[in-house]
Amino acid sequence: MTNPIQGNGPAAALHEIHDCLALALDATESRHPLPQPIREARSYMRAALRQTRNLMNGGAA
């Protein structure tokens, strides 16, 4: 994923966090049933990704 925001400011950091969360979700995706700790971790990643997207769109966390 390419960060569309150049620099080291808050917007660039949010895009970097978004990309890392999305990659982590992709890396843990499986067609087989996942153990409870992995399902729980993915749930936390999805929540963090939603909050990050909200902040990127100008909303509050």
C-alpha positions as CSV (number, residue, x, y, z in Angstrom):
1,M,0.0,0.0,0.0
2,T,1.2,3.4,-0.8
3,N,0.9,6.3,1.6
4,P,-0.9,9.1,-0.3
5,I,0.2,11.7,2.3
6,Q,3.9,12.7,2.2
7,G,5.8,13.9,5.3
8,N,5.8,13.1,9.0
9,G,2.7,14.9,10.2
10,P,-0.4,13.5,11.9
11,A,-2.2,12.7,8.6
12,A,0.8,10.7,7.3
13,A,1.0,8.9,10.6
14,L,-2.8,8.0,10.4
15,H,-2.3,6.6,6.9
16,E,0.7,4.6,8.0
17,I,-1.3,3.2,11.0
18,H,-4.2,2.4,8.6
19,D,-1.9,0.5,6.2
20,C,-0.3,-1.5,9.1
21,L,-3.7,-2.5,10.5
22,A,-5.0,-3.5,7.0
23,L,-1.9,-5.6,6.4
24,A,-2.2,-7.3,9.8
25,L,-5.8,-8.2,9.1
26,D,-4.8,-9.6,5.7
27,A,-1.9,-11.6,7.2
28,T,-4.2,-13.3,9.7
29,E,-7.0,-14.1,7.3
30,S,-7.7,-17.8,7.0
31,R,-10.3,-20.1,5.5
32,H,-9.9,-22.4,8.5
33,P,-11.4,-21.7,11.9
34,L,-9.1,-19.5,13.9
35,P,-8.3,-19.9,17.6
36,Q,-10.1,-17.6,20.0
37,P,-7.1,-15.3,20.8
38,I,-6.6,-14.7,17.0
39,R,-10.3,-13.9,16.5
40,E,-10.2,-11.5,19.4
41,A,-7.0,-9.8,18.1
42,R,-8.6,-9.4,14.7
43,S,-11.6,-7.9,16.3
44,Y,-9.4,-5.3,18.1
45,M,-7.6,-4.6,14.8
46,R,-10.9,-4.0,13.0
47,A,-12.1,-1.6,15.7
48,A,-8.8,0.3,15.5
49,L,-9.0,0.4,11.7
50,R,-12.6,1.8,11.9
51,Q,-11.4,4.5,14.4
52,T,-8.4,5.3,12.2
53,R,-10.6,5.7,9.1
54,N,-12.9,7.9,11.1
55,L,-10.0,10.2,12.1
56,M,-8.7,10.2,8.5
57,N,-12.2,11.4,7.4
58,G,-12.1,14.3,9.9
59,G,-14.2,12.6,12.6
60,A,-13.5,12.1,16.3
61,A,-12.4,8.7,17.6
